[in-house]
């Protein structure tokens, strides 16, 4: 049984069809990337999976259990955690307190300051537990948001443009951290506009355009797919995708 099943999911807003009839599955321990141009439905799909939005049609199952339409805190308690395209730590709380919030809404339902420090150290924020979240740099706020997500004890982590706004050194650091989480057995679904990073990290890539899935496969196949080249890169049909 796949860990995550998305079956014929659709979501619209008035007359706008944001996601239409999208299906795919993730096995335990996979990292699957989602790519597509702006407005292709990537974040809407994430919001449906994470419980921020209810699907208009279709099913979302985690470990065989239907979670489509559940509220976000209940989806989190079942084992899905996420980060956001625009980082959203609680600015009035310290870094440690932000991580403890993850314990509260996650599967563990318990946490301690020492355990919070363990997650902070994992993401590179060792010794920063007392720093208010509002005083952290962008890369450190991203690290904090990841630590808070990991503190929920997820079986599936959704990363929404985790590397957006990072410089090359910070991007390399973020990629190393993602590889470590994958090696520890975490399953990851990842939206990313840095194509070369997505190609390096992903076992499989799903491509969306205008709310529909237009391609799915290993990175090499996606890079050579004429439909992906036309829609995503807007280059001459049949030319190879360049990282």
C-alpha positions as CSV (number, residue, x, y, z in Angstrom):
1,X,0.0,0.0,0.0
2,X,1.4,3.4,-0.9
3,X,1.9,5.8,2.0
4,X,0.0,8.6,0.2
5,X,-2.6,8.2,-2.5
6,X,-4.1,11.2,-4.3
7,X,-6.9,10.0,-6.5
8,X,-8.6,12.2,-9.1
9,X,-8.5,15.3,-6.9
10,X,-10.0,18.5,-8.1
11,X,-10.3,22.0,-6.5
12,X,-11.8,25.1,-7.9
13,X,-12.4,28.7,-6.9
14,X,-15.5,30.1,-8.5
15,X,-14.8,29.7,-12.2
16,X,-11.1,29.0,-11.8
17,X,-10.1,25.4,-12.0
18,X,-7.0,25.3,-9.8
19,X,-6.5,21.5,-9.7
20,X,-8.3,19.1,-12.0
21,X,-8.4,15.3,-11.8
22,X,-4.9,14.9,-10.4
23,X,-3.8,11.4,-9.3
24,X,-0.5,10.0,-8.0
25,X,0.9,7.9,-5.1
26,X,4.0,8.0,-2.9
27,X,5.7,5.0,-1.4
28,X,7.4,5.0,2.0
29,X,10.9,6.6,1.9
30,X,10.4,8.3,-1.5
31,X,11.2,11.9,-2.4
32,X,8.9,13.0,-5.2
33,X,9.1,16.5,-6.7
34,X,6.3,18.6,-8.1
35,X,7.1,21.2,-10.7
36,X,5.2,23.5,-13.0
37,X,4.9,27.2,-13.9
38,X,3.4,29.8,-11.6
39,X,-0.4,29.2,-11.3
40,X,-0.2,25.6,-12.2
41,X,-1.9,24.4,-9.0
42,X,1.1,23.2,-7.0
43,X,0.4,25.1,-3.8
44,X,-3.4,24.4,-4.1
45,X,-2.6,20.7,-4.3
46,X,-0.4,21.0,-1.2
47,X,-3.2,22.8,0.6
48,X,-5.7,20.0,-0.2
49,X,-3.3,17.3,1.0
50,X,-2.4,19.2,4.2
51,X,-6.0,20.0,5.1
52,X,-5.9,23.7,4.5
53,X,-8.5,23.2,1.7
54,X,-11.1,20.5,1.2
55,X,-11.2,18.9,-2.3
56,X,-14.2,19.4,-4.5
57,X,-13.8,15.9,-5.8
58,X,-11.5,12.9,-5.4
59,X,-9.7,11.2,-2.5
60,X,-6.6,11.8,-0.4
61,X,-5.5,8.7,1.6
62,X,-2.6,8.4,4.1
63,X,-1.7,4.8,4.8
64,X,-5.0,3.7,3.3
65,X,-7.1,6.1,5.6
66,X,-9.2,8.8,4.0
67,X,-8.0,12.3,5.1
68,X,-9.4,14.4,2.3
69,X,-11.5,17.2,3.8
70,X,-10.1,16.8,7.4
71,X,-9.0,20.0,9.1
72,X,-5.3,20.8,9.0
73,X,-4.7,20.0,12.7
74,X,-6.3,16.6,12.3
75,X,-4.2,15.9,9.1
76,X,-1.1,16.8,11.1
77,X,-2.1,14.5,13.9
78,X,-2.4,11.6,11.3
79,X,1.2,12.2,10.2
80,X,1.5,15.0,7.6
81,X,3.6,18.1,8.2
82,X,4.5,20.9,5.9
83,X,6.5,24.0,5.4
84,X,5.3,27.1,3.5
85,X,6.4,29.0,0.5
86,X,6.3,32.1,2.7
87,X,7.8,31.1,6.0
88,X,5.3,31.3,8.9
89,X,6.9,30.9,12.3
90,X,5.1,32.4,15.3
91,X,7.1,35.7,15.6
92,X,6.2,36.3,19.2
93,X,7.5,33.0,20.3
94,X,11.1,31.8,20.8
95,X,12.6,29.2,18.4
96,X,12.2,26.6,21.1
97,X,8.6,27.5,21.7
98,X,7.9,27.3,18.0
99,X,9.2,23.7,18.0
100,X,7.1,22.8,21.0
101,X,4.0,23.9,19.2
102,X,4.8,21.2,16.7
103,X,4.8,18.6,19.5
104,X,1.4,19.9,20.6
105,X,-0.3,19.4,17.2
106,X,1.6,16.4,16.0
107,X,1.4,12.7,16.7
108,X,3.6,12.7,19.8
109,X,1.3,14.9,21.9
110,X,4.2,15.5,24.2
111,X,7.4,17.3,24.2
112,X,10.2,18.8,26.2
113,X,12.7,21.6,26.0
114,X,15.5,19.1,25.5
115,X,13.7,17.4,22.7
116,X,13.0,20.8,21.0
117,X,16.7,21.5,21.2
118,X,17.4,18.2,19.5
119,X,15.3,19.2,16.5
120,X,16.8,22.7,16.5
121,X,20.3,21.2,16.4
122,X,19.3,18.9,13.6
123,X,18.4,21.8,11.3
124,X,21.4,23.9,12.3
125,X,20.0,26.1,15.0
126,X,21.8,24.6,17.9
127,X,21.9,27.0,20.8
128,X,19.3,29.4,19.3
129,X,16.4,28.2,21.3
130,X,15.9,31.4,23.3
131,X,16.1,33.7,20.2
132,X,12.7,35.1,19.2
133,X,11.6,33.9,15.8
134,X,11.2,37.4,14.6
135,X,14.9,38.0,14.9
136,X,16.0,35.1,12.8
137,X,17.3,35.5,9.2
138,X,15.4,34.0,6.3
139,X,17.5,30.8,6.1
140,X,17.2,30.4,9.9
141,X,13.4,31.0,9.8
142,X,13.2,28.3,7.1
143,X,15.3,26.0,9.4
144,X,13.0,26.8,12.3
145,X,9.8,26.0,10.3
146,X,11.4,22.7,9.3
147,X,12.2,21.9,12.9
148,X,8.7,22.7,13.9
149,X,7.3,20.4,11.2
150,X,9.7,17.5,12.2
151,X,8.6,17.9,15.8
152,X,5.1,16.7,14.8
153,X,6.7,13.3,14.1
154,X,5.4,13.1,10.5
155,X,5.4,10.1,8.2
156,X,5.1,12.5,5.3
157,X,6.8,15.9,4.9
158,X,5.5,18.5,2.4
159,X,8.2,21.1,1.4
160,X,6.8,24.1,-0.4
161,X,9.7,25.9,-2.1
162,X,12.0,25.4,0.8
163,X,15.0,26.7,-1.1
164,X,13.3,29.9,-2.5
165,X,15.4,33.0,-1.7
166,X,18.5,31.1,-0.6
167,X,22.0,31.8,-2.0
168,X,24.0,28.9,-3.5
169,X,25.8,28.0,-0.3
170,X,22.5,28.0,1.7
171,X,20.9,25.9,-1.1
172,X,23.6,23.3,-0.8
173,X,23.1,23.2,2.9
174,X,19.4,22.8,2.5
175,X,19.9,20.0,0.0
176,X,22.2,18.2,2.4
177,X,19.6,18.4,5.2
178,X,16.9,17.1,2.9
179,X,19.1,14.1,1.9
180,X,19.7,13.4,5.6
181,X,16.0,13.3,6.4
182,X,15.5,11.0,3.4
183,X,18.2,8.7,4.6
184,X,16.5,8.6,8.0
185,X,13.4,7.1,6.2
186,X,11.2,10.2,6.0
187,X,8.9,10.4,2.9
188,X,9.0,13.8,1.2
189,X,6.8,15.5,-1.3
190,X,8.5,18.7,-2.6
191,X,7.5,21.7,-4.6
192,X,10.5,23.6,-5.9
193,X,11.3,26.2,-8.6
194,X,15.0,25.5,-8.5
195,X,14.9,22.9,-11.2
196,X,18.4,21.5,-11.0
197,X,18.0,21.0,-7.2
198,X,14.7,19.2,-7.7
199,X,16.3,17.0,-10.4
200,X,19.1,16.0,-8.1
201,X,17.0,15.2,-5.1
202,X,13.9,13.5,-6.6
203,X,13.4,9.9,-7.5
204,X,10.3,10.9,-9.5
205,X,8.9,14.2,-10.7
206,X,5.2,15.2,-11.3
207,X,4.6,18.1,-13.6
208,X,1.5,20.3,-13.4
209,X,0.2,22.8,-15.9
210,X,-3.1,24.7,-15.6
211,X,-4.1,22.5,-12.7
212,X,-3.6,19.2,-14.6
213,X,-0.9,16.6,-14.4
214,X,0.9,16.6,-17.8
215,X,3.8,14.3,-16.9
216,X,5.2,12.0,-14.3
217,X,8.5,10.0,-14.3
218,X,12.2,9.9,-13.3
219,X,14.1,13.2,-13.7
220,X,15.9,12.2,-17.0
221,X,12.6,11.4,-18.6
222,X,11.0,14.6,-17.4
223,X,13.9,16.6,-18.7
224,X,13.4,15.3,-22.2
225,X,9.6,15.3,-22.3
226,X,8.5,17.6,-25.1
227,X,5.3,18.6,-23.3
228,X,7.2,19.6,-20.2
229,X,9.7,21.6,-22.3
230,X,6.8,23.4,-24.1
231,X,4.7,24.2,-21.1
232,X,7.2,24.7,-18.3
233,X,10.2,26.2,-20.0
234,X,8.6,27.6,-23.1
235,X,11.5,26.5,-25.3
236,X,11.5,24.8,-28.7
237,X,9.8,21.5,-28.7
238,X,12.2,18.6,-28.4
239,X,15.1,20.6,-27.0
240,X,16.6,19.1,-23.8
241,X,16.0,20.7,-20.4
242,X,19.0,22.4,-19.0
243,X,19.7,22.5,-15.2
